[in-house]
Amino acid sequence: MKAILRLLSLFLMLQAPAFAGGSSASPYIGIHVQGEEYEGSKFVVPNQVNGKTVYFRVSPDVVTRHFESFHAFVSEDAASFGAALKLNAEGLRAMELMCTVSRGQLARTIVNGRALDVLRIDHAPADGYFIIWSGLKHEDIKLFSKKLKRLDSGLPGEEDTKKRR
């Protein structure tokens, strides 16, 4: 057990320089399905959802590599952004599997280490888009642009910022 903890500590120390600037060089998008407490702390993490403790799996079912493009928008709260993320072929299969196996359960969207939306799993999106409704920062959108094709012309005010440079 001590050897595992030392190995984990070493791994975390080696990863620390990558996160020193507050964000990584590549975006992380993960959809984590609801689990059960008995699965253990290595496999599930507790979260508060509407005042109740809900456990979500550490291992995501759908991740960044499952998306090919995105369209960003200003969220309804006007304080953050949202994005419509287009799934690639592998992502469509992963989403279909997740929705088939976990129908009726909750899923948590995590972007760059921040827990955002919680949704109830119903069915895979017929149009191939997964929506993050709010909670994204401008930095998240910039990171998405490095990895995914952008389908929009930019966020409000973004063109002005580019012209000033």
Contact map, one row per residue, 1 for C-alpha under 8 A:
111110000000000000000000000000000000000000000000000000000000000000000000000000000000000000000000000000000000000000000000000000000000000000000000000000000000000000000
111111000000000000000000000000000000000000000000000000000000000000000000000000000000000000000000000000000000000000000000000000000000000000000000000000000000000000000
111111100000000000000000000000000000000000000000000000000000000000000000000000000000000000000000000000000000000000000000000000000000000000000000000000000000000000000
111111110000000000000000000000000000000000000000000000000000000000000000000000000000000000000000000000000000000000000000000000000000000000000000000000000000000000000
111111111000000000000000000000000000000000000000000000000000000000000000000000000000000000000000000000000000000000000000000000000000000000000000000000000000000000000
011111111100000000000000000000000000000000000000000000000000000000000000000000000000000000000000000000000000000000000000000000000000000000000000000000000000000000000
001111111110000000000000000000000000000000000000000000000000000000000000000000000000000000000000000000000000000000000000000000000000000000000000000000000000000000000
000111111111000000000000000000000000000000000000000000000000000000000000000000000000000000000000000000000000000000000000000000000000000000000000000000000000000000000
000011111111100000000000000000000000000000000000000000000000000000000000000000000000000000000000000000000000000000000000000000000000000000000000000000000000000000000
000001111111110000000000000000000000000000000000000000000000000000000000000000000000000000000000000000000000000000000000000000000000000000000000000000000000000000000
000000111111111000000000000000000000000000000000000000000000000000000000000000000000000000000000000000000000000000000000000000000000000000000000000000000000000000000
000000011111111100000000000000000000000000000000000000000000000000000000000000000000000000000000000000000000000000000000000000000000000000000000000000000000000000000
000000001111111110000000000000000000000000000000000000000000000000000000000000000000000000000000000000000000000000000000000000000000000000000000000000000000000000000
000000000111111110000000000000000000000000000000000000000000000000000000000000000000000000000000000000000000000000000000000000000000000000000000000000000000000000000
000000000011111111100000000000000000000000000000000000000000000000000000000000000000000000000000000000000000000000000000000000000000000000000000000000000000000000000
000000000001111111110000000000000000000000000000000000000000000000000000000000000000000000000000000000000000000000000000000000000000000000000000000000000000000000000
000000000000111111110000000000000000000000000000000000000000000000000000000000000000000000000000000000000000000000000000000000000000000000000000000000000000000000000
000000000000001111111011100000000000000000000000000000000000000000000000000000000000000000000000000000000000000000000000000000000000000000000000000000000000000000000
000000000000001111111111000000000000000000000000000000000000000000000000000000000000000000000000000000000000000000000000000000000000000000000000000000000000000000000
000000000000000111111110000000000000000000000000000000000000000000000000000000000000000000000000000000000000000000000000000000000000000000000000000000000000000000000
000000000000000001111111000000000000000000000000000000000000000000000000000000000000000000000000000000000000000000000000000000000000000000000000000000000000000000000
000000000000000000111111000000000000000000000000000000000000000000000000000000000000000000000000000000000000000000000000000000000000000000000000000000000000000000000
000000000000000001111111100000000000000000000000000000000000000000000000000000000000000000000000000000000000000100000000000000000000000000000000000000000000000000000
000000000000000001101111111000000000000000000000000000000000000000000000000000000000000000000000000000000000000100000000000000000000000000000000000000000000000000000
000000000000000001000011111000000000000000000000000000000000000000000000000000000000000000000000000000000000000000000000000000000000000000000010000000000000000000000
000000000000000000000001111100000000000000000000000000000000000000000000000000000000000000000000000000000000000000000000000000000000000000000011011000000000000000000
000000000000000000000001111110000000000000000000000000000000000100000000000000000000000000000000000000000000001100000000000000000000000000010011001000000000000000000
000000000000000000000000011111000000000000000000000000000000001100000000000000000000000000000000000000000000011110000000000000000000000000000000000000000000000000000
000000000000000000000000001111100000000000000000000000000000011100000000000000000000000000000000000000000000111100000000000000000000000000000000000000000000000000000
000000000000000000000000000111110000000000000000000000000001111100000000000000000000000000000000000000000000111000000000000000000000000000000000000000000000000000000
000000000000000000000000000011111000000000000000000000000001111000000000000000000000000000000000000000000011110000000000000000000000000000000000000000000000000000000
000000000000000000000000000001111100000000000000000000011111110000000000000000000000000000000000000000000011110000000000000000000000000000000000000000000000000000000
000000000000000000000000000000111110000000000000000000011001100000000000000000000000000000000000000001001111000000000000000000000000000000000000000000000000000000000
000000000000000000000000000000011111000000000000000001111000000000000000000000000000000000000000000000001111000000000000000000000000000000000000000000000000000000000
000000000000000000000000000000001111101000010000000001111000000000000000000000000000000000000000000000000000000000000000000000000000000000000000000000000000000000000
000000000000000000000000000000000111111000010000000001110000000000000000000000000000000000000000000000000000000000000000000000000000000000000000000000000000000000000
000000000000000000000000000000000011111110010100000000100000000000000000000000000000000000000000000000000000000000000000000000000000000000000000000000000000000000000
000000000000000000000000000000000001111100000000000000000000000000000000000000000000000000000000000000000000000000000000000000000000000000000000000000000000000000000
000000000000000000000000000000000011111111110000000000000000000000000000000000000000000000000000000000000000000000000000000000000000000000000000000000000000000000000
000000000000000000000000000000000000111111110000000000000000000000000000000000000000000000000000000000000000000000000000000000000000000000000000000000000000000000000
000000000000000000000000000000000000101111111000000000000000000000000000000000000000000000000000000000000000000000000000000000000000000000000000000000000000000000000
000000000000000000000000000000000000001111111000000000000100000000000000000000000000000000000000000000000000000000000000000000000000000000000000000000000000000000000
000000000000000000000000000000000000001111111000000000001110000000000000000000000000000000000000000000000000000000000000000000000000000000000000000000000000000000000
000000000000000000000000000000000011101111111100000000111100000000000000000000000000000000000000000000000000000000000000000000000000000000000000000000000000000000000
000000000000000000000000000000000000000011111110000000111100000000000000000000000000000000000000000000000000000000000000000000000000000000000000000000000000000000000
000000000000000000000000000000000000100000011111000011110000000000000000000000000000000000000000000000000000000000000000000000000000000000000000000000000000000000000
000000000000000000000000000000000000000000001111100011110000000000000000000000000000000000000000000000000000000000000000000000000000000000000000000000000000000000000
000000000000000000000000000000000000000000000111111111000000000000000000000000000000000000000000000000000000000000000000000000000000000000000000000000000000000000000
000000000000000000000000000000000000000000000011111111000000000000000000000000000000000000000000000000000000000000000000000000000000000000000000000000000000000000000
000000000000000000000000000000000000000000000001111100000000000000000000000000000000000000000000000000000000000000000000000000000000000000000000000000000000000000000
000000000000000000000000000000000000000000000001111110000000000000000000000000000000000000000000000000000000000000000000000000000000000000000000000000000000000000000
000000000000000000000000000000000000000000000001111111000000000000000000000000000000000000000000000000000000000000000000000000000000000000000000000000000000000000000
000000000000000000000000000000000000000000000111101111100000000000000000000000000000000000000000000000000000000000000000000000000000000000000000000000000000000000000
000000000000000000000000000000000111000000000111100111110000000000000000000000000000000000000000000000000000000000000000000000000000000000000000000000000000000000000
000000000000000000000000000000000111100000011110000011111000000000000000000000000000000000000000000000000000000000000000000000000000000000000000000000000000000000000
000000000000000000000000000000011111000000011110000001111100000000000000000000000000000000000000000000000011000000000000000000000000000000000000000000000000000000000
000000000000000000000000000000011110000000111000000000111111000000000000000000000000000000000000000000000000000000000000000000000000000000000000000000000000000000000
000000000000000000000000000000010000000001111000000000011111000000000000000000000000000000000000000000000000000000000000000000000000000000000000000000000000000000000
000000000000000000000000000000010000000000100000000000001111100000000000000000000000000000000000000000000000000000000000000000000000000000000000000000000000000000000
000000000000000000000000000001111000000000000000000000001111111000000000000000000000000000000000000000000000000000000000000000000000000000000000000000000000000000000
000000000000000000000000000001111000000000000000000000000011111000000000000000000000000000000110010000000000000000000000000000000000000000000000000000000000000000000
000000000000000000000000000011110000000000000000000000000001111101000000000000000000000000100110000000000000000000000000000000000000000000000000000000000000000000000
000000000000000000000000000111100000000000000000000000000001111111100000000000000000000000000000000000000000000000000000000000000000000000000000000000000000000000000
000000000000000000000000001111000000000000000000000000000000011111100000000000000000000000000000000000000000000000000000000000000000000000000000000000000000000000000
000000000000000000000000000000000000000000000000000000000000001111110000000000000000000000100000000000000000000000000000000000000000000000000000000000000000000000000
000000000000000000000000000000000000000000000000000000000000011111110000000000000000001111110100000000000000000000000000000000000000000000000000000000000000000000000
000000000000000000000000000000000000000000000000000000000000001111111100000000000000111100100000000000000000000000000000000000000000000000000000000100000000000000000
000000000000000000000000000000000000000000000000000000000000000011111100000000000000111100000000000000000000000000000000000000000000000000000000000110000000000000000
000000000000000000000000000000000000000000000000000000000000000000111110000000000000111000000000000000000000000000000000000000000000000000000000000111100000000000000
000000000000000000000000000000000000000000000000000000000000000000111111000000000011110000000000000000000000000000000000000000000000000000000001000111110000000000000
000000000000000000000000000000000000000000000000000000000000000000001111100000000011100000000000000000000000000000000000000000000000000000000000000001110000000000000
000000000000000000000000000000000000000000000000000000000000000000000111110000001111000000000000000000000000000000000000000000000000000000001000000000010110000000000
000000000000000000000000000000000000000000000000000000000000000000000011111000001110000000000000000000000000000000000000000000000000000000000000000000000010000000000
000000000000000000000000000000000000000000000000000000000000000000000001111101111100000000000000000000000000000000000000000000000000000000000000000000000011000000000
000000000000000000000000000000000000000000000000000000000000000000000000111111111100000000000000000000000000000000000000000000000000111000000000000000000000000000000
000000000000000000000000000000000000000000000000000000000000000000000000011111000000000000000000000000000000000000000000000000000000010000000000000000000000000000000
000000000000000000000000000000000000000000000000000000000000000000000000001111110000000000000000000000000000000000000000000000000000010000000000000000000000000000000
000000000000000000000000000000000000000000000000000000000000000000000000011111111000000000000000000000000000000000000000000000000000000000000000000000000000000000000
000000000000000000000000000000000000000000000000000000000000000000000000011011111000000000000000000000000000000000000000000000000000000000000000000000000000000000000
000000000000000000000000000000000000000000000000000000000000000000000000011011111100000000000000000000000000000000000000000000000000011111000000000000000000000000000
000000000000000000000000000000000000000000000000000000000000000000000001111001111110000000000000000000000000000000000000000000000000111111000000000000000000000000000
000000000000000000000000000000000000000000000000000000000000000000000001111000011111000000000000000000000000000000000000000000000011111100000000000000000000000000000
000000000000000000000000000000000000000000000000000000000000000000000111100000001111100000000000000000000000000000000000000000000011110000000000000000000000000000000
000000000000000000000000000000000000000000000000000000000000000000000111000000000111110000000000000000000000000000000000000000001111000000000000000000000000000000000
000000000000000000000000000000000000000000000000000000000000000000111110000000000011111000000000000000000000000000000000000000001111000000000000000000000000000000000
000000000000000000000000000000000000000000000000000000000000000000111100000000000001111100000000000000000000000000000000000000011100000000000000000000000000000000000
000000000000000000000000000000000000000000000000000000000000000001111000000000000000111111110000000000000000000000000000000000011100000000000000000000000000000000000
000000000000000000000000000000000000000000000000000000000000000001110000000000000000011111110000000000000000000000000000000000010000000000000000000000000000000000000
000000000000000000000000000000000000000000000000000000000000000001000000000000000000001111111000000000000000000000000000000000000000000000000000000000000000000000000
000000000000000000000000000000000000000000000000000000000000000001000000000000000000001111111100000000000000000000000000000000000000000000000000000000000000000000000
000000000000000000000000000000000000000000000000000000000000010011100000000000000000001111111110000000000000000000000000000000000000000000000000000000000000000000000
000000000000000000000000000000000000000000000000000000000000000001000000000000000000001111111111000000000000000000000000000100010000000000000000000000000000000000000
000000000000000000000000000000000000000000000000000000000000000000000000000000000000000011111111100000000000000000000000000000000000000000000000000000000000000000000
000000000000000000000000000000000000000000000000000000000000110001000000000000000000000001111111110000000000000000000000000000000000000000000000000000000000000000000
000000000000000000000000000000000000000000000000000000000000110000000000000000000000000000111111111000000000000000000000000100000000000000000000000000000000000000000
000000000000000000000000000000000000000000000000000000000000000000000000000000000000000000011111111100000000000000000000001100000000000000000000000000000000000000000
000000000000000000000000000000000000000000000000000000000000000000000000000000000000000000001111111110000000000000000000000000000000000000000000000000000000000000000
000000000000000000000000000000000000000000000000000000000000100000000000000000000000000000000111111111100000000000000000000000000000000000000000000000000000000000000
000000000000000000000000000000000000000000000000000000000000000000000000000000000000000000000011111111100000000000000000111100000000000000000000000000000000000000000
000000000000000000000000000000000000000000000000000000000000000000000000000000000000000000000001111111100000000000000000001000000000000000000000000000000000000000000
000000000000000000000000000000000000000000000000000000000000000000000000000000000000000000000000111111100000000000000000000000000000000000000000000000000000000000000
000000000000000000000000000000001000000000000000000000000000000000000000000000000000000000000000011111111000000000000000100000000000000000000000000000000000000000000
000000000000000000000000000000000000000000000000000000000000000000000000000000000000000000000000011111111000000000000001111000000000000000000000000000000000000000000
000000000000000000000000000000000000000000000000000000000000000000000000000000000000000000000000000001111100000000000001110000000000000000000000000000000000000000000
000000000000000000000000000000001100000000000000000000000000000000000000000000000000000000000000000001111110000000000001100000000000000000000000000000000000000000000
000000000000000000000000000000001100000000000000000000000000000000000000000000000000000000000000000000011111000000000111100000000000000000000000000000000000000000000
000000000000000000000000000000111100000000000000000000010000000000000000000000000000000000000000000000001111100000000111100000000000000000000000000000000000000000000
000000000000000000000000000000111100000000000000000000010000000000000000000000000000000000000000000000000111110000111110000000000000000000000000000000000000000000000
000000000000000000000000000011110000000000000000000000000000000000000000000000000000000000000000000000000011111000111100000000000001000000000000000000000000000000000
000000000000000000000000000111110000000000000000000000000000000000000000000000000000000000000000000000000001111111111000000000000000000000000000000000000000000000000
000000000000000000000000001111000000000000000000000000000000000000000000000000000000000000000000000000000000111111110000000000000000000100010000000000000000000000000
000000000000000000000011001110000000000000000000000000000000000000000000000000000000000000000000000000000000011111000000000000000000000000010000000000000000000000000
000000000000000000000000000100000000000000000000000000000000000000000000000000000000000000000000000000000000011111100000000000000000000000000000000000000000000000000
000000000000000000000000000000000000000000000000000000000000000000000000000000000000000000000000000000000000011111110000000000000000000000000000000000000000000000000
000000000000000000000000000000000000000000000000000000000000000000000000000000000000000000000000000000000001111011111000000000000000000000000000000000000000000000000
000000000000000000000000000000000000000000000000000000000000000000000000000000000000000000000000000000000001111001111100000000000000011000000000000000000000000000000
000000000000000000000000000000000000000000000000000000000000000000000000000000000000000000000000000000000001110000111110000000000001111000000000000000000000000000000
000000000000000000000000000000000000000000000000000000000000000000000000000000000000000000000000000000000111100000011111000000000000000000000000000000000000000000000
000000000000000000000000000000000000000000000000000000000000000000000000000000000000000000000000000000000111000000001111100000000000000000000000000000000000000000000
000000000000000000000000000000000000000000000000000000000000000000000000000000000000000000000000000000111110000000000111110000000000000000000000000000000000000000000
000000000000000000000000000000000000000000000000000000000000000000000000000000000000000000000000001001111110000000000011111000000000000000000000000000000000000000000
000000000000000000000000000000000000000000000000000000000000000000000000000000000000000000000000001000110000000000000001111100000000000000000000000000000000000000000
000000000000000000000000000000000000000000000000000000000000000000000000000000000000000000000001001100100000000000000000111110000000000000000000000000000000000000000
000000000000000000000000000000000000000000000000000000000000000000000000000000000000000000010011001000000000000000000000011111010000000000000000000000000000000000000
000000000000000000000000000000000000000000000000000000000000000000000000000000000000000000000000000000000000000000000000001111111100000000000000000000000000000000000
000000000000000000000000000000000000000000000000000000000000000000000000000000000000000000000000000000000000000000000000000111111000000000000000000000000000000000000
000000000000000000000000000000000000000000000000000000000000000000000000000000000000000000000000000000000000000000000000000011111000000000000000000000000000000000000
000000000000000000000000000000000000000000000000000000000000000000000000000000000000011100010000000000000000000000000000000111111100000000000000000000000000000000000
000000000000000000000000000000000000000000000000000000000000000000000000000000000001111000000000000000000000000000000000000011111110000000000000000000000000000000000
000000000000000000000000000000000000000000000000000000000000000000000000000000000001111000000000000000000000000000000000000010011111000000000000000000000000000000000
000000000000000000000000000000000000000000000000000000000000000000000000000000000111100000000000000000000000000000000000000000001111100000000000000000000000000000000
000000000000000000000000000000000000000000000000000000000000000000000000000000000111100000000000000000000000100000001000000000000111111000000000000000000000000000000
000000000000000000000000000000000000000000000000000000000000000000000000001000001110000000000000000000000000000000001000000000000011111000000000000000000000000000000
000000000000000000000000000000000000000000000000000000000000000000000000001110011110000000000000000000000000000000011000000000000001111100000000000000000000000000000
000000000000000000000000000000000000000000000000000000000000000000000000001000011100000000000000000000000000000000011000000000000001111110000000000000000000000000000
000000000000000000000000000000000000000000000000000000000000000000000000000000011100000000000000000000000000001000000000000000000000011111011000000000000000000000000
000000000000000000000000000000000000000000000000000000000000000000000000000000011000000000000000000000000000000000000000000000000000001111111000000000000000000000000
000000000000000000000000000000000000000000000000000000000000000000000000000000011000000000000000000000000000000000000000000000000000000111111100000000000000000000000
000000000000000000000000000000000000000000000000000000000000000000000000000000000000000000000000000000000000000000000000000000000000000011111110000000000000000000000
000000000000000000000000001000000000000000000000000000000000000000000000000000000000000000000000000000000000001100000000000000000000000111111111000000000000000000000
000000000000000000000000000000000000000000000000000000000000000000000001000000000000000000000000000000000000000000000000000000000000000111111111100000000000000000000
000000000000000000000000000000000000000000000000000000000000000000000000000000000000000000000000000000000000000000000000000000000000000001111111110000000000000000000
000000000000000000000000111000000000000000000000000000000000000000000000000000000000000000000000000000000000000000000000000000000000000000111111111000000000000000000
000000000000000000000000011000000000000000000000000000000000000000000100000000000000000000000000000000000000000000000000000000000000000000011111111100000000000000000
000000000000000000000000000000000000000000000000000000000000000000000000000000000000000000000000000000000000000000000000000000000000000000001111111111000000000000000
000000000000000000000000010000000000000000000000000000000000000000000000000000000000000000000000000000000000000000000000000000000000000000000111111100000000000000000
000000000000000000000000011000000000000000000000000000000000000000000000000000000000000000000000000000000000000000000000000000000000000000000011111110000000000000000
000000000000000000000000000000000000000000000000000000000000000000111100000000000000000000000000000000000000000000000000000000000000000000000001111111000000000000000
000000000000000000000000000000000000000000000000000000000000000000011100000000000000000000000000000000000000000000000000000000000000000000000000101111100000000000000
000000000000000000000000000000000000000000000000000000000000000000001110000000000000000000000000000000000000000000000000000000000000000000000000100111111000000000000
000000000000000000000000000000000000000000000000000000000000000000001110000000000000000000000000000000000000000000000000000000000000000000000000000011111000000000000
000000000000000000000000000000000000000000000000000000000000000000000111000000000000000000000000000000000000000000000000000000000000000000000000000001111110000000000
000000000000000000000000000000000000000000000000000000000000000000000000000000000000000000000000000000000000000000000000000000000000000000000000000001111110000000000
000000000000000000000000000000000000000000000000000000000000000000000001000000000000000000000000000000000000000000000000000000000000000000000000000000011111011000000
000000000000000000000000000000000000000000000000000000000000000000000001110000000000000000000000000000000000000000000000000000000000000000000000000000011111111000000
000000000000000000000000000000000000000000000000000000000000000000000000010000000000000000000000000000000000000000000000000000000000000000000000000000000111111000000
000000000000000000000000000000000000000000000000000000000000000000000000000000000000000000000000000000000000000000000000000000000000000000000000000000000011111110000
000000000000000000000000000000000000000000000000000000000000000000000000000000000000000000000000000000000000000000000000000000000000000000000000000000000111111111000
000000000000000000000000000000000000000000000000000000000000000000000000000000000000000000000000000000000000000000000000000000000000000000000000000000000111111111100
000000000000000000000000000000000000000000000000000000000000000000000000000000000000000000000000000000000000000000000000000000000000000000000000000000000000111111110
000000000000000000000000000000000000000000000000000000000000000000000000000000000000000000000000000000000000000000000000000000000000000000000000000000000000111111111
000000000000000000000000000000000000000000000000000000000000000000000000000000000000000000000000000000000000000000000000000000000000000000000000000000000000011111111
000000000000000000000000000000000000000000000000000000000000000000000000000000000000000000000000000000000000000000000000000000000000000000000000000000000000001111111
000000000000000000000000000000000000000000000000000000000000000000000000000000000000000000000000000000000000000000000000000000000000000000000000000000000000000111111
000000000000000000000000000000000000000000000000000000000000000000000000000000000000000000000000000000000000000000000000000000000000000000000000000000000000000011111
